Amino acid sequence: MKAIHSITAVHRKPSQFETGRRDTVTHIAACLALGCVALSASAQQETPADGVYKDRIDWGVMMDLSGPTSASQGIWTNGFQDYMRKINDAGGVHGRKVNVLAEDSRYNAATDKINFEKLVGQTPVIGISGMGTSPAQVALAPTIKAGKVPILATYTPTRALNEPVSPMVYNGFCGYKQMAQAGIGYYVDKLKLKNPKVMTVSIESAGGKDYHEYVTETVAKYGGTAVLTTMKVTAVDATPQVLEVLAAKPDLITIYGVPNTAILTMKGLAQYGSKIPGFGITYLGAPQIFVAMGEQAGNNYAFVSCLTPGGSDQSPGNVEMSAFADKVGHGAMKDDVNYVHGWVTAQMVAESLQKVGAQPTRAKLVEYLAKGFSSDSKGLMAPVTYTPTNHDGPTLLKVFDYDYKTKKFVSFGDYNDYAKYTR
């Protein structure tokens, strides 16, 4: 008969395999107990068709980086990339770095169509932000709404893309309607205007047309009228438009366009001795614009914004953004609201990817966004909430002026002070 050996009598040192397996089981049990969501690199699933890889998530940006609007859209892109750099330095999202694929539209709708197709299929991304060319939004609207790649936080809110509400599109910038309401409402009260006469000076674009329609609607509520004059986006002289403004004798002008639109208009009016007050849309909130205008013209100009320029207050979000911008050599950009918007857009993107979970896909991202979500930039703009039926984005704005002595922006009141205008 064979001897029977009791296993209790055997005393030996556990093998490396047994120790490793035991440690792994212990780690998994502890992780499950704590609700861990982060996975090891070997466990990360890849869905390249959605722009998701073991070590990174590809996210697309479509902006004008070298064309006529690059002065603002390029700075926006820097703000977006800087926030993602901050996130990546801290370990990324669920262990994956966010890789930003920035495509240059050169403010050309045909180029944007090519860029969109590239980001959908050739170098796939899980989502896209920006889309700063309004003609491209109009042209691509049907394709985007019928597609599978969500547009999270557009840079310009055209009606064609944003109306009606679609689970594929979320406006991220201050709405044109709210810009018109807050700016005109503020000046009507400040100047004590009755039956105000307002003139819109705009570049020739779909966005400019939409904005003027909102201006007209808003002015009508105060018993007034609004007229429009336009110029090319590449204009280097605004004399015809300035003479048209002087002939119309409006109580107030509002400017939609690129930096030169505001600079040429306000400098031209100042040269004729005019002190007609004017306010620009949010995109035209940059220190360089006020510096280029000069104090004489700049004293009659302000801008309305849902975003707070860097260094203009000490809110936690502003302090954090300003410190990082200084750290990476972009301190000169932080005062530009376009940089601020790029930063808060990237924050919204990173938060959304975090909430989607450790194994993100385009479909999961679309599903998460469609249910509604919120984002709090801690003072850089008022908290934003999206619902299944409202994708307007930021709705509270305030008016900013430039202090030529301190070289800083100063706001007139707080966001809540303007709620009465944008309800």
C-alpha positions as CSV (number, residue, x, y, z in Angstrom):
1,M,0.0,0.0,0.0
2,K,1.3,3.4,-0.8
3,A,2.0,5.8,2.0
4,I,-0.5,8.6,2.4
5,H,1.1,12.0,3.0
6,S,-0.9,14.5,4.9
7,I,-0.7,18.0,3.4
8,T,-0.8,19.4,6.8
9,A,2.5,17.8,7.5
10,V,4.2,19.6,4.6
11,H,5.9,22.8,5.5
12,R,7.4,24.9,2.6
13,K,7.9,28.4,1.5
14,P,5.1,29.6,-1.0
15,S,6.3,29.9,-4.6
16,Q,6.5,33.4,-6.2
17,F,3.5,32.4,-8.4
18,E,1.4,31.6,-5.4
19,T,2.4,34.8,-3.5
20,G,1.7,36.9,-6.6
21,R,-1.7,35.3,-7.2
22,R,-2.6,35.8,-3.5
23,D,-1.6,39.4,-3.6
24,T,-3.6,40.0,-6.8
25,V,-6.7,38.4,-5.3
26,T,-6.3,40.5,-2.2
27,H,-5.9,43.7,-4.3
28,I,-8.9,42.9,-6.4
29,A,-11.0,42.2,-3.4
30,A,-9.9,45.5,-1.8
31,C,-10.5,47.4,-5.0
32,L,-14.0,46.0,-5.4
33,A,-14.8,46.9,-1.8
34,L,-13.7,50.5,-2.4
35,G,-15.5,50.8,-5.7
36,C,-12.2,51.4,-7.7
37,V,-12.7,52.2,-11.3
38,A,-9.1,52.7,-12.5
39,L,-7.7,49.6,-14.4
40,S,-4.2,48.6,-15.2
41,A,-2.8,49.3,-18.6
42,S,-3.1,45.7,-19.6
43,A,-6.8,45.6,-18.7
44,Q,-7.6,48.8,-20.6
45,Q,-9.8,48.1,-23.6
46,E,-9.1,49.7,-27.0
47,T,-11.7,51.0,-29.5
48,P,-9.5,52.7,-32.1
49,A,-12.5,53.5,-34.3
50,D,-13.7,55.7,-31.4
51,G,-10.2,57.2,-30.8
52,V,-9.7,55.2,-27.6
53,Y,-6.4,53.4,-26.9
54,K,-4.8,51.7,-23.9
55,D,-2.8,54.8,-23.0
56,R,-4.7,57.7,-24.5
57,I,-8.0,59.1,-25.7
58,D,-8.0,61.2,-28.9
59,W,-10.2,64.4,-28.8
60,G,-10.7,66.6,-31.8
61,V,-10.5,70.4,-32.0
62,M,-11.7,72.3,-35.2
63,M,-10.6,75.9,-35.1
64,D,-9.0,78.7,-37.3
65,L,-5.3,78.5,-36.4
66,S,-3.8,80.5,-39.3
67,G,-6.7,82.4,-41.0
68,P,-8.4,85.7,-40.4
69,T,-9.9,84.7,-37.0
70,S,-6.8,82.9,-35.6
71,A,-6.0,85.8,-33.3
72,S,-8.9,84.7,-31.1
73,Q,-9.3,81.0,-32.1
74,G,-5.6,80.2,-31.8
75,I,-5.6,81.6,-28.2
76,W,-8.8,79.5,-27.4
77,T,-6.9,76.4,-28.6
78,N,-4.0,77.2,-26.3
79,G,-6.3,77.5,-23.4
80,F,-7.9,74.1,-24.3
81,Q,-4.5,72.4,-24.7
82,D,-3.2,73.9,-21.4
83,Y,-6.0,72.5,-19.3
84,M,-5.5,69.1,-20.9
85,R,-1.8,69.4,-20.2
86,K,-2.7,70.0,-16.5
87,I,-5.0,66.9,-16.5
88,N,-2.3,64.8,-18.2
89,D,0.4,65.9,-15.8
90,A,-1.9,64.6,-13.0
91,G,-2.3,61.2,-14.6
92,G,-4.9,61.8,-17.3
93,V,-8.5,60.4,-17.2
94,H,-8.8,56.9,-15.7
95,G,-5.1,56.4,-16.5
96,R,-5.3,57.6,-20.1
97,K,-3.8,60.8,-21.4
98,V,-6.1,63.1,-23.4
99,N,-4.5,63.6,-26.8
100,V,-5.7,66.8,-28.5
101,L,-5.9,66.6,-32.4
102,A,-6.2,70.3,-33.4
103,E,-7.2,70.8,-37.1
104,D,-6.8,74.2,-38.8
105,S,-9.9,75.4,-40.7
106,R,-8.3,78.7,-41.8
107,Y,-11.9,80.0,-41.5
108,N,-12.9,78.0,-44.6
109,A,-16.0,75.9,-44.6
110,A,-14.6,73.5,-47.3
111,T,-11.5,72.9,-45.2
112,D,-13.6,72.3,-42.1
113,K,-15.6,69.6,-44.0
114,I,-12.4,67.8,-44.8
115,N,-11.2,68.2,-41.2
116,F,-14.5,66.8,-39.8
117,E,-14.4,63.7,-42.1
118,K,-10.8,63.2,-41.0
119,L,-11.6,63.3,-37.3
120,V,-14.6,61.0,-37.8
121,G,-12.9,58.3,-39.8
122,Q,-9.3,58.7,-40.7
123,T,-7.8,59.7,-37.3
124,P,-10.9,59.0,-35.2
125,V,-11.7,60.9,-32.1
126,I,-14.2,60.2,-29.4
127,G,-15.6,63.8,-29.6
128,I,-14.9,67.3,-31.0
129,S,-14.9,70.8,-29.5
130,G,-14.6,74.3,-31.0
131,M,-16.0,74.5,-34.6
132,G,-15.3,78.2,-34.7
133,T,-16.3,78.8,-38.4
134,S,-20.0,79.6,-38.5
135,P,-20.4,78.8,-42.3
136,A,-18.9,75.4,-41.6
137,Q,-21.4,74.8,-38.8
138,V,-24.3,75.6,-41.2
139,A,-22.9,73.3,-43.9
140,L,-22.1,70.4,-41.6
141,A,-25.2,70.6,-39.3
142,P,-27.2,67.8,-41.0
143,T,-24.2,65.5,-41.1
144,I,-23.2,66.2,-37.5
145,K,-26.8,65.7,-36.1
146,A,-27.1,62.4,-38.1
147,G,-23.6,61.2,-37.0
148,K,-22.0,59.5,-34.0
149,V,-19.4,62.0,-32.9
150,P,-20.7,64.5,-30.3
151,I,-19.7,68.2,-30.5
152,L,-19.1,69.3,-26.9
153,A,-18.9,73.0,-26.4
154,T,-19.0,74.8,-29.7
155,Y,-17.1,78.1,-30.0
156,T,-19.8,79.9,-32.0
157,P,-23.6,79.1,-31.5
158,T,-25.2,79.2,-34.9
159,R,-28.9,78.4,-35.1
160,A,-28.4,75.9,-37.9
161,L,-26.3,73.7,-35.6
162,N,-27.9,74.4,-32.2
163,E,-31.6,74.5,-33.2
164,P,-33.5,72.3,-32.7
165,V,-31.8,70.6,-29.7
166,S,-29.8,67.6,-30.8
167,P,-28.0,64.9,-28.6
168,M,-25.0,65.4,-30.8
169,V,-24.4,69.2,-30.2
170,Y,-23.8,71.3,-27.0
171,N,-23.1,75.0,-27.2
172,G,-20.2,76.0,-25.0
173,F,-19.9,79.7,-25.7
174,C,-21.9,82.7,-24.5
175,G,-25.1,82.6,-26.5
176,Y,-25.6,85.4,-29.1
177,K,-29.1,85.9,-27.7
178,Q,-27.8,86.4,-24.2
179,M,-25.0,88.7,-25.4
180,A,-27.5,90.9,-27.1
181,Q,-29.9,90.9,-24.1
182,A,-27.3,91.6,-21.4
183,G,-25.4,94.2,-23.4
184,I,-28.4,96.2,-24.6
185,G,-30.2,95.9,-21.3
186,Y,-27.2,97.2,-19.4
187,Y,-26.8,100.2,-21.7
188,V,-30.5,101.0,-21.8
189,D,-30.5,101.3,-18.0
190,K,-27.1,103.0,-17.8
191,L,-27.9,105.6,-20.4
192,K,-31.6,105.8,-19.5
193,L,-32.6,105.3,-23.1
194,K,-36.2,105.3,-24.3
195,N,-37.0,103.9,-27.7
196,P,-33.3,103.1,-28.3
197,K,-31.7,103.2,-31.7
198,V,-29.0,100.6,-32.0
199,M,-26.7,99.8,-34.9
200,T,-24.9,96.4,-35.4
201,V,-21.5,96.5,-37.0
202,S,-20.7,93.0,-38.2
203,I,-18.6,90.9,-40.4
204,E,-20.4,89.1,-43.2
205,S,-21.2,85.7,-41.7
206,A,-24.0,83.4,-40.6
207,G,-23.1,84.1,-37.0
208,G,-23.3,87.9,-37.6
209,K,-26.7,87.5,-39.2
210,D,-28.0,85.5,-36.2
211,Y,-26.6,88.0,-33.7
212,H,-28.2,91.0,-35.4
213,E,-31.6,89.2,-35.4
214,Y,-31.2,88.8,-31.6
215,V,-30.2,92.5,-31.3
216,T,-33.3,93.5,-33.3
217,E,-35.6,91.3,-31.1
218,T,-34.1,92.7,-27.9
219,V,-34.2,96.4,-28.9
220,A,-37.8,96.0,-30.0
221,K,-38.8,95.0,-26.4
222,Y,-37.6,98.5,-25.4
223,G,-39.6,100.1,-28.1
224,G,-36.5,100.8,-30.3
225,T,-35.1,99.9,-33.7
226,A,-31.9,98.3,-34.9
227,V,-30.1,98.5,-38.2
228,L,-27.1,96.6,-39.6
229,T,-23.9,97.5,-41.5
230,T,-21.4,94.8,-42.5
231,M,-17.8,94.5,-43.6
232,K,-15.5,91.7,-44.9
233,V,-13.8,89.6,-42.2
234,T,-10.5,90.6,-43.9
235,A,-11.3,94.4,-43.9
236,V,-8.4,96.7,-43.2
237,D,-10.4,99.9,-43.4
238,A,-13.9,100.7,-41.9
239,T,-14.4,104.2,-43.2
240,P,-17.6,103.4,-45.2
241,Q,-19.1,101.7,-42.1
242,V,-18.0,104.5,-39.8
243,L,-19.6,107.1,-42.1
244,E,-22.8,105.0,-42.1
245,V,-22.8,104.9,-38.3
246,L,-22.3,108.7,-38.1
247,A,-25.2,109.3,-40.6
248,A,-27.5,107.0,-38.7
249,K,-26.8,108.7,-35.3
250,P,-27.5,105.6,-33.1
251,D,-27.7,105.8,-29.3
252,L,-25.5,102.7,-29.2
253,I,-23.5,100.4,-31.4
254,T,-22.7,96.7,-30.9
255,I,-19.9,94.9,-32.7
256,Y,-19.7,91.4,-34.0
257,G,-16.6,90.1,-35.7
258,V,-12.8,89.8,-35.3
259,P,-10.4,92.1,-33.5
260,N,-10.0,94.4,-36.5
261,T,-13.8,94.8,-36.8
262,A,-13.8,96.5,-33.3
263,I,-10.5,98.3,-33.6
264,L,-11.2,99.9,-37.0
265,T,-14.8,100.9,-36.1
266,M,-14.0,102.5,-32.7
267,K,-10.8,104.2,-33.9
268,G,-12.6,105.5,-36.9
269,L,-15.4,107.0,-34.8
270,A,-12.9,108.6,-32.4
271,Q,-11.1,110.3,-35.3
272,Y,-14.4,112.0,-36.2
273,G,-14.8,113.1,-32.6
274,S,-17.7,110.7,-32.0
275,K,-18.4,109.4,-28.5
276,I,-21.1,106.9,-29.4
277,P,-20.8,104.1,-26.9
278,G,-20.2,100.6,-28.2
279,F,-19.9,97.1,-26.9
280,G,-18.4,94.1,-28.5
281,I,-19.4,90.4,-28.3
282,T,-17.4,88.1,-26.0
283,Y,-14.8,87.1,-28.6
284,L,-13.7,90.7,-28.7
285,G,-12.7,90.7,-25.0
286,A,-8.9,90.8,-25.3
287,P,-6.4,93.4,-23.9
288,Q,-4.7,93.7,-27.3
289,I,-7.9,95.1,-28.8
290,F,-8.1,97.9,-26.2
291,V,-4.4,98.6,-26.5
292,A,-4.7,98.8,-30.3
293,M,-7.7,101.1,-30.1
294,G,-6.0,103.5,-27.8
295,E,-7.5,105.2,-24.7
296,Q,-9.5,107.8,-26.6
297,A,-11.5,105.2,-28.5
298,G,-11.3,102.5,-25.8
299,N,-13.0,104.7,-23.3
300,N,-16.2,104.4,-25.3
301,Y,-15.9,100.6,-25.7
302,A,-16.7,97.6,-23.5
303,F,-17.6,94.0,-24.1
304,V,-20.2,91.6,-22.8
305,S,-19.1,88.1,-21.6
306,C,-20.1,85.0,-19.8
307,L,-16.4,84.5,-19.1
308,T,-14.1,86.2,-16.6
309,P,-10.7,87.2,-17.9
310,G,-7.6,85.9,-16.0
311,G,-6.4,88.2,-13.2
312,S,-9.6,90.2,-13.0
313,D,-10.8,88.6,-9.8
314,Q,-9.5,86.1,-7.2
315,S,-12.1,83.3,-7.6
316,P,-10.6,79.8,-7.1
317,G,-10.9,78.9,-10.8
318,N,-9.3,82.2,-11.9
319,V,-6.4,81.8,-9.5
320,E,-5.8,78.2,-10.7
321,M,-5.9,79.0,-14.4
322,S,-3.7,82.1,-14.0
323,A,-1.1,80.2,-12.1
324,F,-0.9,77.4,-14.7
325,A,-0.8,79.9,-17.6
326,D,2.1,81.6,-15.9
327,K,3.8,78.3,-15.3
328,V,3.7,77.2,-19.0
329,G,4.6,80.6,-20.4
330,H,1.2,81.7,-21.4
331,G,0.7,84.4,-18.8
332,A,0.1,87.0,-21.5
333,M,-2.9,85.0,-22.8
334,K,-4.8,84.5,-19.6
335,D,-6.4,88.0,-19.7
336,D,-8.0,87.0,-23.1
337,V,-11.5,85.5,-22.7
338,N,-10.8,83.2,-25.6
339,Y,-8.0,81.5,-23.6
340,V,-10.5,81.3,-20.6
341,H,-13.1,79.7,-22.8
342,G,-10.6,77.1,-24.2
343,W,-9.7,76.3,-20.6
344,V,-13.3,75.8,-19.3
345,T,-14.2,73.9,-22.4
346,A,-11.4,71.4,-21.8
347,Q,-12.5,71.1,-18.2
348,M,-16.0,70.2,-19.4
349,V,-14.6,67.6,-21.7
350,A,-12.3,66.1,-19.1
351,E,-15.2,65.9,-16.5
352,S,-17.4,64.2,-19.1
353,L,-14.8,61.6,-20.0
354,Q,-14.3,61.0,-16.3
355,K,-18.0,60.4,-15.8
356,V,-18.3,58.1,-18.8
357,G,-16.1,55.6,-17.0
358,A,-12.9,53.6,-17.4
359,Q,-13.9,52.1,-20.8
360,P,-15.2,55.1,-22.9
361,T,-16.7,54.9,-26.3
362,R,-18.5,57.4,-28.5
363,A,-21.8,55.8,-27.8
364,K,-21.3,55.9,-24.0
365,L,-20.3,59.6,-24.3
366,V,-23.4,60.5,-26.3
367,E,-25.6,58.6,-23.8
368,Y,-24.0,60.4,-20.8
369,L,-24.3,63.8,-22.4
370,A,-27.9,63.3,-23.5
371,K,-29.1,62.7,-20.0
372,G,-28.0,66.1,-18.9
373,F,-24.9,67.3,-17.0
374,S,-23.4,70.3,-15.2
375,S,-20.0,72.0,-15.0
376,D,-18.7,74.4,-12.4
377,S,-15.5,76.4,-13.4
378,K,-15.3,77.9,-9.9
379,G,-15.7,81.5,-10.9
380,L,-14.4,81.6,-14.5
381,M,-18.1,81.6,-15.5
382,A,-21.4,81.0,-13.8
383,P,-22.1,77.2,-13.3
384,V,-23.6,75.7,-16.5
385,T,-26.3,73.0,-16.6
386,Y,-27.4,71.1,-19.7
387,T,-30.7,69.2,-19.8
388,P,-32.1,66.8,-22.3
389,T,-34.1,69.7,-23.8
390,N,-31.7,72.6,-23.3
391,H,-28.2,72.7,-24.7
392,D,-27.8,76.5,-24.6
393,G,-24.8,76.4,-22.3
394,P,-23.7,79.7,-20.5
395,T,-26.7,82.1,-20.1
396,L,-25.4,84.6,-17.5
397,L,-23.2,87.4,-18.7
398,K,-21.8,90.7,-17.5
399,V,-20.2,93.8,-19.0
400,F,-16.4,94.4,-18.8
401,D,-14.3,97.5,-19.3
402,Y,-10.6,97.9,-19.6
403,D,-8.6,100.0,-17.0
404,Y,-5.8,101.6,-19.0
405,K,-3.9,102.5,-15.8
406,T,-3.8,99.0,-14.2
407,K,-4.0,97.2,-17.6
408,K,-6.7,94.9,-16.2
409,F,-10.3,94.2,-17.0
410,V,-13.0,95.4,-14.6
411,S,-16.5,94.1,-14.5
412,F,-19.7,96.1,-13.9
413,G,-21.4,94.0,-11.3
414,D,-21.7,90.2,-11.0
415,Y,-23.4,87.6,-13.2
416,N,-26.5,87.5,-11.1
417,D,-27.0,91.2,-11.6
418,Y,-27.7,90.6,-15.3
419,A,-30.1,87.7,-14.9
420,K,-33.0,90.2,-15.3
421,Y,-31.9,90.8,-18.8
422,T,-31.5,87.2,-20.0
423,R,-34.5,85.4,-18.3
